[in-house]
Structures are given as structure tokens and as C-alpha cells.
Amino acid sequence: MRAKDEIAATTGGRGRLRASDSDRDRVLDMLKTAFAQGRLTRDELDVRVTQTLVSRTWGDLATLTADIPSWPIPRTVHKPARMPARPSAASVVRAVACAIVALGAVALAGMPGFWRMPAPAAMTAQACQTFFRWEGSQPGSTSTLYVAAVTATNGADPKLAADLQTLLGAVHSSEFASGSPESSATRNVLGHQTQTYMIRVQSDCLANGNLPSAP
């Protein structure tokens, strides 16, 4: 049965059944796809994402997708992060050579017409691709997300830059709570906030025409 059909099947009292995290995740996937297809505005997406995260029953979720057509949605499979391999001698030599070339480029930067910064649109696309790499390697390195946020500040979309900074702060808060004796309710709230900000960054990138690169 399709994801929407499962959630919307409210006959026989099923609409009062308690929704699981998996049910909410499927609705979030539907909302993101609907936004990418132009069926929802950015404001509508933000409102429905927030309502999805606090929904408790199937009936609540069905209301949020009642005006969205049904379609199969592939689930995103996050690959586990690989442990970094010990660098070989050849890779160290290449790294040193790259550093020498980089220093030479910096020395030539003062020459008129020689050095040009990437266009803002290119910086925005680069920030999105860095974010997608971080998202696809969950639990991803916070340093990768930081690079995406810094790159976006030089891009053409200030909203993307602001949303990435907000997401970075939420991730830091969530990591801090996971290592401290916070209540499970507090950790759940921080987790939902992080997911909301991730979806906002995804919608920013989709609005700019930036999609995840093929693996």
C-alpha cells in the first residue's frame, strides 16, 4: 500500500491510532516531494512540517496530506560513516605538493585580473552539495556542516546561509544534550528541531535548483 494510503486509511477507527516516528517520517517525505514539485509554498511546507512533528494520530497525519496526490516515495538510505584510512606515503606527498601550489596561487593573487572569486550562485550550489554530503553520512561530521554554512555566507541566497547557521546551532545543542543528563523529552524536542531545520535547508537548495549529486 502506498505511504499516503496507509496513513489516510481512517475507516474503522484507524484514524485514532497512535502514529509512530516512521509514520511521521513518511509524511515529511511526502511534504518535501510536494514542495519540490511546486504543490506547496515554502510557508505551507514550514507549517505542515511543524504540525507533522507534533501529530499524535493517523488522523492528524492524514489531514496534512489530504490535498496531496499519492505516489510511491523511495526511502533515503543513509550509509554509515566510514572510518578514515591511514594516509599512505604517496597521499602525503600529493598533499604537500597541493599545499605548495596553493601557496603559489596566493602569492599571485595580487596580480590584476589573475584571481577571481567564484560567483555567488556557484558558492550557493557548493554549500548545498556540502550539506547533502553531510546529510547523507549521518551521523555526519559537524565540521562538514560548518563548511557548508561558511560557504553559503558568500553565496547569493541569504536565507540558505541563515538556515544553515540555525541548523548548525541546533546540531550543536542536540549533541550537547546527548552527552548530558537531560530528560528524554528535551532530547526529543531538540531532535525534532534539528529535523525541521534540515528540511528548511533542503527546501532552500531545491528552490535554487540544487539537487544531491549522484553517489
C-alpha positions as CSV (number, residue, x, y, z in Angstrom):
1,M,0.0,0.0,0.0
2,R,1.3,3.5,-0.8
3,A,2.5,5.7,2.1
4,K,-0.4,8.1,1.8
5,D,-2.9,5.3,1.6
6,E,-1.6,3.7,4.8
7,I,-1.8,6.9,6.7
8,A,-5.1,8.1,5.3
9,A,-6.9,4.8,6.0
10,T,-9.0,6.2,8.8
11,T,-12.1,3.9,8.4
12,G,-13.0,1.6,11.3
13,G,-11.4,4.0,13.8
14,R,-7.9,3.7,12.4
15,G,-7.7,7.5,12.3
16,R,-7.4,7.4,16.1
17,L,-4.5,5.0,16.2
18,R,-1.3,6.5,17.6
19,A,1.3,7.5,14.9
20,S,4.8,6.2,15.0
21,D,8.1,8.1,14.2
22,S,8.1,6.1,10.9
23,D,4.6,7.3,10.0
24,R,5.7,10.9,10.6
25,D,8.9,10.4,8.6
26,R,6.8,9.2,5.6
27,V,4.6,12.3,5.8
28,L,7.7,14.5,5.9
29,D,9.0,12.8,2.7
30,M,5.6,13.5,1.0
31,L,5.7,17.1,2.0
32,K,9.2,17.6,0.8
33,T,8.4,16.0,-2.5
34,A,5.2,18.1,-2.9
35,F,7.3,21.3,-2.3
36,A,9.9,20.2,-4.9
37,Q,7.0,19.7,-7.4
38,G,5.6,23.1,-6.7
39,R,2.5,21.8,-4.9
40,L,3.3,23.6,-1.6
41,T,4.8,27.0,-0.9
42,R,7.7,27.5,1.4
43,D,5.4,28.8,4.2
44,E,3.0,25.9,3.7
45,L,5.9,23.5,4.0
46,D,7.2,25.0,7.2
47,V,3.7,25.0,8.8
48,R,3.0,21.4,7.8
49,V,6.4,20.1,8.9
50,T,5.9,21.6,12.3
51,Q,2.4,20.1,12.5
52,T,3.7,16.7,11.4
53,L,6.3,16.6,14.2
54,V,3.7,17.2,16.9
55,S,1.0,14.9,15.3
56,R,-0.1,12.0,17.5
57,T,-2.6,10.0,15.5
58,W,-3.0,8.7,11.9
59,G,-6.0,11.1,11.5
60,D,-3.8,14.1,12.3
61,L,-1.3,13.0,9.6
62,A,-4.0,12.2,7.1
63,T,-5.3,15.8,7.4
64,L,-1.8,17.2,6.4
65,T,-1.7,15.2,3.2
66,A,-5.4,15.2,2.2
67,D,-4.8,17.6,-0.7
68,I,-1.6,16.0,-2.0
69,P,-1.8,13.2,-4.7
70,S,-0.5,9.8,-3.8
71,W,2.8,8.5,-5.2
72,P,5.5,6.0,-4.1
73,I,8.3,7.6,-2.2
74,P,11.7,5.9,-2.0
75,R,13.1,5.9,1.5
76,T,16.5,7.6,1.8
77,V,19.2,5.1,2.9
78,H,21.9,6.7,5.0
79,K,25.2,4.9,4.6
80,P,27.3,4.6,7.8
81,A,30.2,6.9,8.0
82,R,33.5,5.2,7.1
83,M,36.4,5.4,9.4
84,P,39.2,7.4,7.8
85,A,42.0,5.2,6.5
86,R,45.6,5.9,7.5
87,P,47.1,8.1,4.7
88,S,49.7,6.5,2.6
89,A,53.1,8.0,1.8
90,A,52.0,8.8,-1.7
91,S,48.9,10.7,-0.4
92,V,51.1,12.7,2.0
93,V,53.4,13.7,-0.9
94,R,50.4,14.7,-3.0
95,A,49.1,16.8,-0.1
96,V,52.4,18.6,0.3
97,A,52.5,19.3,-3.5
98,C,49.0,20.7,-3.4
99,A,49.9,23.0,-0.5
100,I,52.9,24.3,-2.4
101,V,50.7,25.0,-5.4
102,A,48.2,26.7,-3.2
103,L,50.8,29.0,-1.7
104,G,52.0,29.9,-5.2
105,A,48.4,30.8,-6.1
106,V,48.2,33.1,-3.0
107,A,51.4,34.8,-4.0
108,L,49.9,35.5,-7.4
109,A,46.6,36.7,-6.0
110,G,47.8,40.3,-6.1
111,M,48.3,40.3,-9.9
112,P,45.4,42.3,-11.6
113,G,42.9,40.0,-13.3
114,F,44.6,36.8,-12.2
115,W,42.5,35.9,-9.2
116,R,38.7,35.8,-9.3
117,M,36.4,34.6,-6.5
118,P,33.6,32.1,-7.5
119,A,30.3,33.6,-8.5
120,P,27.7,33.8,-5.6
121,A,25.5,31.3,-7.4
122,A,28.4,28.8,-7.5
123,M,29.0,29.3,-3.8
124,T,25.4,28.6,-3.1
125,A,25.5,25.4,-5.1
126,Q,28.7,24.4,-3.4
127,A,27.1,25.0,0.0
128,C,24.1,22.8,-0.9
129,Q,26.3,19.9,-2.1
130,T,28.4,20.1,1.1
131,F,25.2,20.0,3.1
132,F,23.9,17.0,1.1
133,R,27.2,15.1,1.8
134,W,26.9,15.8,5.5
135,E,23.2,14.7,5.5
136,G,24.0,11.5,3.6
137,S,26.7,10.4,6.0
138,Q,24.7,10.6,9.3
139,P,25.9,10.9,11.9
140,G,27.9,13.3,9.8
141,S,30.9,15.4,11.0
142,T,29.8,18.8,12.4
143,S,32.9,20.3,10.7
144,T,31.4,19.4,7.3
145,L,28.2,21.2,8.2
146,Y,30.3,24.2,9.4
147,V,32.0,24.4,6.0
148,A,28.6,24.4,4.3
149,A,27.4,27.3,6.5
150,V,30.6,29.3,5.9
151,T,30.4,28.7,2.1
152,A,26.7,29.8,2.0
153,T,27.6,33.2,3.5
154,N,29.5,34.0,0.3
155,G,26.6,32.8,-1.9
156,A,23.6,34.5,-3.4
157,D,20.9,33.2,-1.0
158,P,21.0,34.8,2.4
159,K,18.1,32.6,3.6
160,L,20.1,29.5,2.9
161,A,23.0,31.0,4.9
162,A,20.8,31.8,7.8
163,D,19.1,28.4,7.8
164,L,22.4,26.6,7.7
165,Q,23.7,28.7,10.7
166,T,20.5,27.8,12.6
167,L,20.8,24.1,11.7
168,L,24.5,24.2,12.9
169,G,23.4,25.6,16.2
170,A,20.6,23.0,16.6
171,V,23.1,20.2,15.9
172,H,25.5,21.5,18.5
173,S,22.7,21.7,21.1
174,S,21.5,18.2,20.2
175,E,25.0,16.8,20.5
176,F,25.5,18.5,23.9
177,A,22.1,17.2,25.2
178,S,23.0,13.6,24.1
179,G,26.1,13.7,26.3
180,S,24.5,15.3,29.3
181,P,21.8,14.0,31.8
182,E,19.0,15.8,30.0
183,S,15.5,14.3,30.1
184,S,14.4,12.2,27.1
185,A,11.6,14.8,26.4
186,T,14.3,17.5,26.0
187,R,16.4,15.4,23.7
188,N,13.3,14.6,21.6
189,V,12.4,18.3,21.2
190,L,16.0,19.1,20.1
191,G,15.9,16.2,17.7
192,H,12.7,17.5,16.1
193,Q,14.1,21.0,15.9
194,T,17.2,19.7,14.1
195,Q,15.0,17.7,11.6
196,T,12.9,20.8,11.0
197,Y,15.9,23.0,10.2
198,M,17.3,20.2,8.0
199,I,14.1,20.3,5.9
200,R,14.3,24.1,5.6
201,V,17.8,23.8,4.2
202,Q,16.7,21.1,1.8
203,S,13.9,23.3,0.6
204,D,16.3,26.3,0.2
205,C,18.5,24.2,-2.0
206,L,15.6,22.8,-4.0
207,A,14.3,26.3,-4.6
208,N,17.7,27.2,-6.0
209,G,17.6,24.2,-8.3
210,N,20.3,22.3,-6.4
211,L,19.8,18.6,-6.0
212,P,22.0,16.0,-4.3
213,S,24.8,14.7,-6.6
214,A,24.6,11.1,-7.7
215,P,26.9,8.9,-5.5
